[in-house]
Amino acid sequence: MKIIEIIAEMAAPQYIHRRRKYYHGTSTESAARGIMEKGIKPQVYTSKRQLTPVSGRAYVTGELGYALMYALGGDFAGHDVSHHLKNSSKDRYGYVFVVKGTELGDIQPDEDSVGEVIAHILQWNSTPKEKRDLKQIGKYWSASDIKLFKNILKDSNAFSQLSQLANYDVTDNQKKKLLDGEYGYYAQVGKKLVKKMSDELKLKLIKFGMHVANEGTMIPSEVWRVDKFRSAELKKDGSNFFDIAERIK
């Protein structure tokens, strides 16, 4: 295959992706040191388990709050976890890496994000039109999920393509599992559907707010360390993260 043909098959970031910042979080010092030395590197996986990430991809997100969850080791922002840490062998500090969009190579949406959006679309489409109220349907969704879904609803072409994928490429059993909120099936279905998406749709979904699976190593431009003992002070969306965390690089 010619080089020009390979390039044509890549979902190359557009200006809108390259001008943004992305984030990556880790809750351990050893992993953080590895990233500081070698960058955020794609991993190779041989496991076929549902939740195994896509081999050859490294993950970042445009949502600081999502990276913060990984830095804290869970959805702990706004909660005091000091009593769990005092007698624990877990590292006291978490780390968030800032990545410039110019570091992105061949990109596609995070498979978990794809599966979760498909679940939301199934839920939306199964609701009678006169009862489609996002405040009700999405009352248990995160703020970033609602924002992403609103962006998809505004783009009739993207919504139509995702609905077709949901209708024709997801089995009845998978639909049931998605609607039941089984996270493993988000990943399983997402891996399957991302292979069927056009590059145009992939890039749109990332622009709308989906997390990113990148092919290639990314070198962070900034490294921030956060004290997990201060988790109660942090806002879930990460809006005060840089006021509380310490920049170390």
Sequence and secondary structure as in RCSB ss.txt:
>XXXX:A:sequence
MKIIEIIAEMAAPQYIHRRRKYYHGTSTESAARGIMEKGIKPQVYTSKRQLTPVSGRAYVTGELGYALMYALGGD
FAGHDVSHHLKNSSKDRYGYVFVVKGTELGDIQPDEDSVGEVIAHILQWNSTPKEKRDLKQIGKYWSASDIKLFK
NILKDSNAFSQLSQLANYDVTDNQKKKLLDGEYGYYAQVGKKLVKKMSDELKLKLIKFGMHVANEGTMIPSEVWR
VDKFRSAELKKDGSNFFDIAERIK
>XXXX:A:secstr
  HHHHHHTS    HHHHTSEEEEEES HHHHHHHHHH B  B      TT   TTBEEEBS HHHHHHHHHTSS
 TTS  HHHHTT  S SEEEEEEEEGGG  EEEE HHHHHHHHHHHHHHHTS GGG  HHHHTTTS HHHHHHHH
HHHH HHHHHHHHHHHHHSS HHHHHHHHTT HHHHHHHHHHHHTTS HHHHHHHHHHT  EEEES B  SEEEE
EEGGGGGGS TT TTHHHHSEE  
